[in-house]
Amino acid sequence: MPPVWIVVLTLNNYADTFECLQSVRALTYPAVRAVVVDNGSTDKTPERVRFDFPEVDVLENGINLGVPAGYNVGFVHALQNGAQYVLMLNNDTRLDSSILDHLVAAAQMAGCGIAVPVAYYYNQPDKVWSAGARYRRFPPASIMETRLHRLAQGYFSLDYAIGCCILITREAFERVGLLDDMIFFMWEDLDFSERVRQAGLTILQVPDAKVWHKVSRTSNPESTIFWEQHGRSGAIFYRRHSRTPMRSIIVHLTYFALREFVVKGRWRFLRPFLRGIAAGCRCPLDDVPRWSARSLSATQ
């Protein structure tokens, strides 16, 4: 059984973390270790994890580094300790006990970079929230995939993985690097997916792998910082991956703004969203952090 490390990122909400780690403890896959990376909790999450789950490693960042940089701390720890696969996991989730059996089987397919489970709503356990995502050309957007594709042979290939729970291969980290730590949160999973596919690796939907997600328990869609970071991250994404970045930013994010702020009536968040786009267009693009297996470290 190839070793799997589970990386859980936390920022308060210990009740969610406790339930998540209980489901980790109940996994049937034998070769699994877990690490909690804490992004500056004020509710004593690290101490409580150490007491309730002594088998789990705990790393404390001390401050909120953001989602990608926080996860990267855990990814490096897992890879240094021999992980062949890393499960990136939100703390507001509950895993099906057999999820890793199904994900690892898919990840062992030649050329797989990411294996994606089906995420169901926590409060509606039979309703699919996300089974990955696909790109829609018009109107331009990344759309949650809610259909389950059961193929006679192999697995259905996705455009994007949604990062609440995904299994990433060691090969993917070695070929494309870690998460983009220029992004504070939002879009980091789409960016990583884009780089994985550009490297010639596939993103596979695994219908038998199940997770239940409470959805946006740490981030707050009713806050100005949520929308400011949404705009900033989106601008960084298109600057990295579009041949015509300014056209993509205008077309894609204008459609998104019309949908969210005009149709849904969230006018009060339009200004921070635009402010975020401007910030994302101005900031210099640093290199994505790389993982070096030879030096056993993350390097810029």
LUMZAKOL-356476 format. One record per residue (C-alpha): residue in three letters; residue number from 1; x, y, z. Coordinates in pm, whole numbers, plus 50000, padded with zeros to 5 digits. Layout:
r,k,east,north,up
Ala,NUM,X,Y,Z $
...
END
This chain:
r,k,east,north,up
Met,1,50000,50000,50000 $
Pro,2,50166,50330,49895 $
Pro,3,50181,50575,50187 $
Val,4,49920,50851,50194 $
Trp,5,49948,51166,50403 $
Ile,6,49638,51372,50481 $
Val,7,49695,51747,50519 $
Val,8,49420,51935,50705 $
Leu,9,49438,52315,50721 $
Thr,10,49272,52479,51022 $
Leu,11,49174,52824,51141 $
Asn,12,48947,52798,51446 $
Asn,13,48616,52602,51427 $
Tyr,14,48756,52312,51628 $
Ala,15,48422,52127,51632 $
Asp,16,48454,52086,51254 $
Thr,17,48816,51975,51282 $
Phe,18,48726,51721,51551 $
Glu,19,48459,51561,51331 $
Cys,20,48692,51565,51029 $
Leu,21,48972,51391,51220 $
Gln,22,48730,51135,51362 $
Ser,23,48648,51038,51003 $
Val,24,49021,51024,50924 $
Arg,25,49069,50788,51218 $
Ala,26,48797,50559,51079 $
Leu,27,48956,50516,50733 $
Thr,28,49000,50159,50610 $
Tyr,29,49316,50237,50410 $
Pro,30,49606,50110,50624 $
Ala,31,49905,50320,50516 $
Val,32,49787,50666,50619 $
Arg,33,49924,50948,50832 $
Ala,34,49774,51290,50901 $
Val,35,49908,51636,50975 $
Val,36,49710,51939,51087 $
Val,37,49852,52274,50978 $
Asp,38,49714,52556,51190 $
Asn,39,49696,52904,51041 $
Gly,40,49685,53100,51366 $
Ser,41,49375,52972,51546 $
Thr,42,49267,53152,51862 $
Asp,43,49049,52868,51997 $
Lys,44,49343,52645,52101 $
Thr,45,49294,52415,51802 $
Pro,46,49658,52287,51802 $
Glu,47,49649,52193,52171 $
Arg,48,49311,52028,52138 $
Val,49,49421,51825,51834 $
Arg,50,49730,51703,52019 $
Phe,51,49516,51594,52313 $
Asp,52,49229,51433,52119 $
Phe,53,49433,51289,51830 $
Pro,54,49787,51211,51951 $
Glu,55,49856,51014,51631 $
Val,56,49821,51333,51422 $
Asp,57,50119,51562,51358 $
Val,58,50051,51930,51430 $
Leu,59,50234,52222,51267 $
Glu,60,50166,52577,51383 $
Asn,61,50218,52871,51150 $
Gly,62,50135,53123,51421 $
Ile,63,49964,53359,51176 $
Asn,64,49722,53320,50888 $
Leu,65,49948,53258,50588 $
Gly,66,49650,53210,50357 $
Val,67,49519,52885,50213 $
Pro,68,49791,52794,49958 $
Ala,69,50089,52887,50177 $
Gly,70,49931,52711,50474 $
Tyr,71,49872,52391,50280 $
Asn,72,50223,52407,50133 $
Val,73,50369,52378,50484 $
Gly,74,50180,52050,50524 $
Phe,75,50263,51928,50174 $
Val,76,50635,51972,50234 $
His,77,50608,51787,50567 $
Ala,78,50424,51499,50398 $
Leu,79,50665,51473,50105 $
Gln,80,50968,51488,50334 $
Asn,81,50820,51194,50522 $
Gly,82,50779,50978,50214 $
Ala,83,50423,51044,50100 $
Gln,84,50344,50896,49759 $
Tyr,85,50001,51060,49767 $
Val,86,49877,51363,49960 $
Leu,87,49511,51422,50043 $
Met,88,49443,51796,50055 $
Leu,89,49149,51822,50295 $
Asn,90,48936,52104,50433 $
Asn,91,48858,52076,50802 $
Asp,92,48482,52121,50740 $
Thr,93,48450,51778,50581 $
Arg,94,48364,51423,50680 $
Leu,95,48522,51134,50487 $
Asp,96,48363,50808,50386 $
Ser,97,48570,50533,50547 $
Ser,98,48667,50378,50211 $
Ile,99,48749,50702,50027 $
Leu,100,49125,50644,50011 $
Asp,101,49086,50290,49878 $
His,102,48902,50430,49576 $
Leu,103,49118,50740,49530 $
Val,104,49449,50553,49547 $
Ala,105,49324,50296,49295 $
Ala,106,49247,50578,49051 $
Ala,107,49570,50766,49126 $
Gln,108,49772,50459,49028 $
Met,109,49645,50492,48672 $
Ala,110,49927,50597,48440 $
Gly,111,49958,50973,48409 $
Cys,112,49721,51064,48691 $
Gly,113,49805,51386,48873 $
Ile,114,49493,51435,49084 $
Ala,115,49211,51200,49186 $
Val,116,48886,51377,49275 $
Pro,117,48613,51232,49499 $
Val,118,48246,51328,49489 $
Ala,119,48168,51593,49748 $
Tyr,120,47814,51587,49885 $
Tyr,121,47642,51854,50090 $
Tyr,122,47685,51779,50460 $
Asn,123,47323,51872,50539 $
Gln,124,47188,51702,50224 $
Pro,125,47401,51388,50220 $
Asp,126,47257,51250,49894 $
Lys,127,47296,51574,49696 $
Val,128,47619,51631,49502 $
Trp,129,47792,51963,49571 $
Ser,130,48089,51902,49343 $
Ala,131,48243,51616,49148 $
Gly,132,48518,51834,49005 $
Ala,133,48472,52119,48759 $
Arg,134,48470,52185,48386 $
Tyr,135,48540,52486,48168 $
Arg,136,48246,52644,47985 $
Arg,137,48339,52857,47687 $
Phe,138,48022,53068,47679 $
Pro,139,47931,53234,47897 $
Pro,140,48293,53183,48008 $
Ala,141,48319,53022,48349 $
Ser,142,48447,52727,48549 $
Ile,143,48138,52523,48632 $
Met,144,48098,52272,48912 $
Glu,145,48051,51922,48772 $
Thr,146,47763,51750,48948 $
Arg,147,47726,51454,48711 $
Leu,148,47887,51124,48801 $
His,149,48061,50957,48507 $
Arg,150,48098,50582,48543 $
Leu,151,48302,50452,48253 $
Ala,152,48333,50088,48158 $
Gln,153,48711,50120,48161 $
Gly,154,48909,50386,48341 $
Tyr,155,48788,50716,48483 $
Phe,156,48636,51036,48350 $
Ser,157,48887,51316,48292 $
Leu,158,48806,51655,48446 $
Asp,159,48923,52006,48367 $
Tyr,160,48957,52111,48730 $
Ala,161,48974,51968,49081 $
Ile,162,48793,52148,49362 $
Gly,163,49025,52163,49660 $
Cys,164,48799,52077,49953 $
Cys,165,48923,51717,49918 $
Ile,166,49160,51594,49645 $
Leu,167,49432,51331,49625 $
Ile,168,49752,51463,49466 $
Thr,169,50031,51237,49342 $
Arg,170,50394,51290,49435 $
Glu,171,50471,51310,49064 $
Ala,172,50239,51608,49030 $
Phe,173,50424,51799,49301 $
Glu,174,50760,51713,49147 $
Arg,175,50652,51824,48800 $
Val,176,50443,52135,48867 $
Gly,177,50542,52257,49213 $
Leu,178,50326,52344,49512 $
Leu,179,50022,52571,49538 $
Asp,180,50062,52932,49424 $
Asp,181,50132,53119,49746 $
Met,182,50072,53456,49579 $
Ile,183,49704,53367,49618 $
Phe,184,49568,53418,49970 $
Phe,185,49260,53207,49905 $
Met,186,49021,53130,49616 $
Trp,187,49136,52999,49275 $
Glu,188,49439,52809,49410 $
Asp,189,49281,52475,49316 $
Leu,190,49199,52595,48964 $
Asp,191,49554,52725,48921 $
Phe,192,49706,52396,49041 $
Ser,193,49472,52199,48813 $
Glu,194,49576,52410,48515 $
Arg,195,49943,52344,48582 $
Val,196,49881,51972,48628 $
Arg,197,49709,51945,48290 $
Gln,198,49976,52160,48123 $
Ala,199,50232,51907,48250 $
Gly,200,50046,51630,48066 $
Leu,201,49892,51473,48376 $
Thr,202,49522,51395,48414 $
Ile,203,49259,51488,48673 $
Leu,204,49027,51194,48730 $
Gln,205,48677,51184,48879 $
Val,206,48630,50890,49116 $
Pro,207,48254,50833,49165 $
Asp,208,48288,50573,49442 $
Ala,209,48500,50804,49659 $
Lys,210,48274,51011,49885 $
Val,211,48315,51311,50114 $
Trp,212,48060,51537,50282 $
His,213,48134,51910,50285 $
Lys,214,47988,52184,50506 $
Val,215,48088,52449,50245 $
Ser,216,48253,52783,50331 $
Arg,217,48271,52744,50708 $
Thr,218,48599,52939,50738 $
Ser,219,48568,53180,50447 $
Asn,220,48269,53414,50461 $
Pro,221,48095,53494,50129 $
Glu,222,47919,53784,50300 $
Ser,223,48243,53969,50378 $
Thr,224,48426,54231,50174 $
Ile,225,48760,54051,50211 $
Phe,226,48609,53740,50049 $
Trp,227,48518,53934,49735 $
Glu,228,48837,54139,49730 $
Gln,229,49045,53822,49741 $
His,230,48817,53661,49482 $
Gly,231,48893,53942,49238 $
Arg,232,49265,53948,49315 $
Ser,233,49306,53572,49281 $
Gly,234,49108,53562,48958 $
Ala,235,49329,53830,48804 $
Ile,236,49645,53642,48906 $
Phe,237,49501,53320,48759 $
Tyr,238,49435,53473,48417 $
Arg,239,49769,53654,48413 $
Arg,240,49941,53319,48465 $
His,241,49739,53106,48228 $
Ser,242,49580,53315,47952 $
Arg,243,49752,53410,47628 $
Thr,244,49551,53733,47640 $
Pro,245,49527,53799,48014 $
Met,246,49360,54140,48010 $
Arg,247,49095,54021,47764 $
Ser,248,49031,53714,47979 $
Ile,249,49010,53923,48295 $
Ile,250,48761,54162,48134 $
Val,251,48545,53892,47970 $
His,252,48547,53625,48240 $
Leu,253,48535,53842,48550 $
Thr,254,48280,54082,48397 $
Tyr,255,48046,53789,48339 $
Phe,256,48109,53673,48694 $
Ala,257,48037,54022,48827 $
Leu,258,47711,54045,48633 $
Arg,259,47600,53710,48771 $
Glu,260,47696,53773,49132 $
Phe,261,47633,54144,49176 $
Val,262,47355,54227,48931 $
Val,263,47150,53907,48911 $
Lys,264,47197,53813,49277 $
Gly,265,47181,54171,49403 $
Arg,266,47516,54178,49584 $
Trp,267,47594,54532,49478 $
Arg,268,47773,54618,49804 $
Phe,269,48051,54376,49715 $
Leu,270,48119,54509,49364 $
Arg,271,48368,54773,49477 $
Pro,272,48590,54535,49681 $
Phe,273,48576,54285,49393 $
Leu,274,48700,54549,49149 $
Arg,275,48960,54664,49401 $
Gly,276,49086,54307,49420 $
Ile,277,49108,54276,49042 $
Ala,278,49314,54596,49028 $
Ala,279,49548,54462,49296 $
Gly,280,49584,54131,49112 $
Cys,281,49670,54311,48789 $
Arg,282,49936,54530,48953 $
Cys,283,50127,54282,49168 $
Pro,284,50445,54124,49025 $
Leu,285,50409,53754,48948 $
Asp,286,50656,53554,49154 $
Asp,287,50755,53199,49063 $
Val,288,50539,52921,49204 $
Pro,289,50713,52739,49494 $
Arg,290,50883,52422,49374 $
Trp,291,50931,52088,49544 $
Ser,292,51276,51937,49515 $
Ala,293,51291,51569,49602 $
Arg,294,51673,51575,49594 $
Ser,295,51704,51849,49853 $
Leu,296,51395,51738,50048 $
Ser,297,51273,52095,50063 $
Ala,298,51048,52345,49894 $
Thr,299,51243,52596,49686 $
Gln,300,51144,52911,49505 $
END
